[in-house]
Amino acid sequence: MAVSSAGPSVLRTALRIGVGVSLTAFLVWIPRSQLGATPDHANLRLSLRRAGGVIQECRTLSASELEKLAAHMRRPEVCESTVVPYWVTATSNGHTLLRQQVFPAGARGDRPMVVEELVPIPAGRQQIRVTFSPEGIAPTTDVTFLKPHALAATIGAVPGRIYVVFLDNEDHDLVLH
C-alpha cells in the first residue's frame, strides 16, 4: 500500500496561509487600536537649543609673576573662563511645572545647551510661562550675548495634544507652536 505525500503538503500549505493571514491581520489591527487610556492632560514639549555661554576674564601678569614661570610658559596675559549655566522654568497658571538648571555641553562648556523635556499640563485654559535665562551674572559684566528668553501665552489645552516651545534662531526668542 502506497502512502500519498499530497496530504501532508496540503496541510502544511493551509497552515502557512492561515498563520500568514492571522499575522497580517494582527499587524494591520495594532496601529488602529487605541493602546492605553485617553489622556486627561496636554503636554508642553520644551525643545530648546542655544550656544553655551562662557565668560572669559583676562589679566596681565606682573614682571615678578612672569619670572616665577618657566620660560616656555611665560605669556603676558592669563585668562580664566567661567561657564554660565541657564535655568529653564515652566509654569502653568502660576504653578511651577519644571525648574531645571542647564549647562553647556563639552569639557570646556563650548558646546550648545540642549533642553528636551515633555511636561504634562492640565487640560483647559492655561496661562503658560516659560523662561530660559542665565544665572549668576555680575551686573558689571558685559554679557549682551547671554540674553534671557521668555514666553507668556494663554492656551486652551486639549487633552492628548502636544504644544511645542522652541527657540527661534532668527528672532532669538521663544515661540509656542
CORTAWO-V859900 format. One record per residue. PHI is phi in radians with two decimals (none if undefined). Layout:
# CORTAWO-V859900
phi
PHI
PHI
This chain:
# CORTAWO-V859900
phi
none
-1.68
-1.67
-1.35
-1.57
-1.26
-1.05
-1.15
-1.23
-1.15
-1.13
-1.10
-1.11
-1.10
-1.15
-1.09
-1.13
-1.08
-1.15
-1.10
-1.15
-1.11
-1.13
-1.12
-1.08
-1.13
-1.19
-1.33
-1.28
-0.95
-1.18
-1.52
-1.43
-1.62
-1.61
1.49
-1.40
-1.17
-1.17
-1.81
-2.43
-1.74
-2.26
-1.96
-1.68
-1.65
-2.18
-2.04
-2.49
-2.57
-1.05
-1.18
-1.85
-2.21
-1.78
-2.01
-1.98
-2.03
-2.50
-1.52
-1.38
-1.36
-1.08
-1.18
-1.18
-1.15
-1.12
-1.28
-1.57
-1.11
-1.00
-1.35
-1.87
-1.43
-2.09
-1.18
-2.25
-2.08
-2.08
-2.14
-1.78
-2.20
-1.42
-1.78
-1.35
-2.00
-1.99
-1.93
-2.30
-2.22
-2.22
-2.34
0.92
1.49
-1.65
-1.29
-1.71
-2.66
-2.50
-2.46
-1.54
-2.17
-1.95
-1.11
-1.38
1.68
-1.08
-1.80
1.24
-1.76
-1.79
-1.16
-1.51
-2.29
-2.13
-2.30
-2.27
-1.99
-1.96
-1.21
-2.23
-1.10
-1.26
1.86
-1.25
-2.30
-1.70
-1.64
-2.37
-2.21
-2.18
-2.45
-2.41
-1.24
-2.08
1.16
-1.67
-1.17
-1.08
-1.45
-1.38
-1.47
-2.27
-1.12
-1.36
-1.71
-1.32
-1.34
-2.12
-2.56
-2.45
-2.28
-2.64
-1.94
-2.26
-1.72
-1.19
-1.67
-0.96
1.55
-1.51
-1.99
-1.81
-1.79
-1.98
-2.40
-1.68
-1.28
-1.23
-1.41
-1.56
0.98
-2.43
-1.37
-2.27
-1.79
-2.19
